[in-house]
Amino acid sequence: MHLILLGAPGAGKGTQAGVLCSEFGLVHVASGDLFREAQRKGTELGLLAKSYMEKGQLVPDEVTIKLILERIAEPDCKTGGYILDGFPRTLEQAKALDDALAKRGEHIDQVVNVKVSEEEIIRRLGGRWICRECQTPYHAVASPPKVAGKCDKCGGELYQRADDTPETVKKRLDVYTVQTAPLIDYYRVGGVFMEVDGEQDIKELGASLVASLRKL
């Protein structure tokens, strides 16, 4: 099964991807995680991506496409399928993905758009903190750590990403609206599109997604 999760930054795509990966044995391919790993290693690609991400801008298509296509060509993605989270973000990326998959005799089975209001997105991201060691996410209000500034799982230091500050969040949402929202029309025409309410209870959302995808 090959899935795409669409939704604005902070819509909860990562959380639902975890549910679906566990349920269907899929690989979670998140563009943001791939870029951060490249940054951690100090690669040329990672440094380039960092310069765009910290400004709330999208990483250039040619860089993102190359990284994603290499990842989904790996054995684990071929065995059980994958969920793309954070990719594609532009029509150019979507078309490049379709072309690449067609050459492999593959296609996207379903595109799920997790819809959340701008006000809710800003509230969520403004309070988000991440563990430097294991990348576990926390929220100052919704899911705070037991000890302030310290990860419950590994004891690592919690920090707020540069792209999660209020000013940058607004820029990210503006970029999303202009460049990414048109993907909804693209996939709707393709007949593989579905939309879900990302502001409902997390468990209820996960259960409804699993039920819908089991029908494929």
Residue pairs with C-beta under 8 A, 6 or more apart in sequence:
1 24
1 26
1 80
1 81
1 109
1 110
1 213
1 216
2 81
2 82
2 84
2 101
2 106
2 107
2 108
2 109
3 20
3 26
3 81
3 82
3 83
3 84
3 108
3 109
3 110
3 111
3 112
3 213
4 83
4 84
4 87
4 88
4 108
4 110
4 111
4 112
4 187
5 13
5 16
5 17
5 83
5 84
5 85
5 112
5 114
6 13
6 111
6 112
6 113
6 114
6 180
6 183
6 184
6 187
7 13
7 113
7 114
7 115
7 116
7 198
8 116
8 118
8 121
8 172
8 173
8 176
8 180
9 121
9 125
9 163
9 169
9 172
9 173
9 176
10 116
10 121
10 124
10 125
10 128
10 169
11 114
11 115
11 116
11 121
11 198
12 114
12 116
12 198
12 202
12 205
13 85
13 86
13 114
14 28
14 30
14 85
14 137
15 202
15 206
16 112
16 114
16 205
16 206
16 209
17 28
17 30
17 83
17 85
18 28
19 206
19 209
19 210
20 26
20 83
20 206
20 209
20 210
20 213
21 27
21 28
21 83
23 210
24 80
24 81
24 213
25 80
25 81
26 80
26 81
26 82
26 83
27 76
27 77
27 80
27 81
27 82
27 83
28 82
28 83
28 85
29 68
29 71
29 72
29 77
29 82
29 83
29 84
29 85
29 87
30 85
30 86
31 59
31 64
31 67
31 68
31 84
31 85
31 86
31 87
31 89
32 53
32 85
32 86
33 135
34 67
34 68
34 71
35 45
35 46
35 49
35 50
35 53
35 59
35 67
36 46
36 135
37 46
38 45
38 46
38 49
38 67
39 46
39 47
39 49
39 50
40 46
45 63
45 67
48 59
48 63
49 59
49 63
52 58
52 59
52 60
53 59
53 162
53 163
54 162
54 163
54 168
55 168
55 171
56 163
56 168
56 169
56 170
56 171
56 172
56 175
57 171
57 175
58 64
58 89
58 90
58 175
58 179
61 90
61 92
61 93
61 96
64 87
64 89
64 93
65 93
65 96
65 97
68 84
68 87
68 97
69 97
69 100
71 77
72 82
72 84
84 97
87 93
87 97
88 94
88 96
88 97
88 183
89 176
89 179
89 180
89 183
90 179
90 180
90 183
91 182
91 183
91 186
94 183
94 186
94 187
97 108
98 107
98 108
101 107
101 108
108 187
108 192
109 192
109 216
110 192
110 194
110 213
110 216
111 183
111 187
111 190
111 192
111 193
111 194
112 194
112 195
112 196
112 209
113 184
113 193
113 194
113 195
113 196
114 196
114 198
114 205
115 195
115 196
115 197
115 198
116 124
116 198
116 199
117 199
118 173
120 199
121 169
121 173
122 166
122 169
122 170
122 173
124 139
124 142
125 164
125 169
126 164
126 165
126 166
126 169
127 139
127 140
127 141
127 142
128 137
128 138
128 139
128 140
128 160
128 161
128 164
129 137
129 138
129 139
129 140
129 145
129 158
129 159
129 160
130 136
130 137
130 138
130 158
130 159
130 160
130 161
131 137
131 138
131 151
131 153
131 154
131 156
131 157
131 158
132 156
132 157
132 158
132 159
133 151
133 154
133 155
133 156
133 157
134 151
134 153
134 154
134 156
136 151
136 152
136 153
136 154
137 143
138 144
138 145
138 151
138 158
145 151
145 152
145 158
146 152
149 157
149 158
150 156
150 157
150 158
151 157
151 158
162 168
163 169
163 172
184 193
184 195
187 193
194 212
196 205
196 208
196 209
197 205
198 205
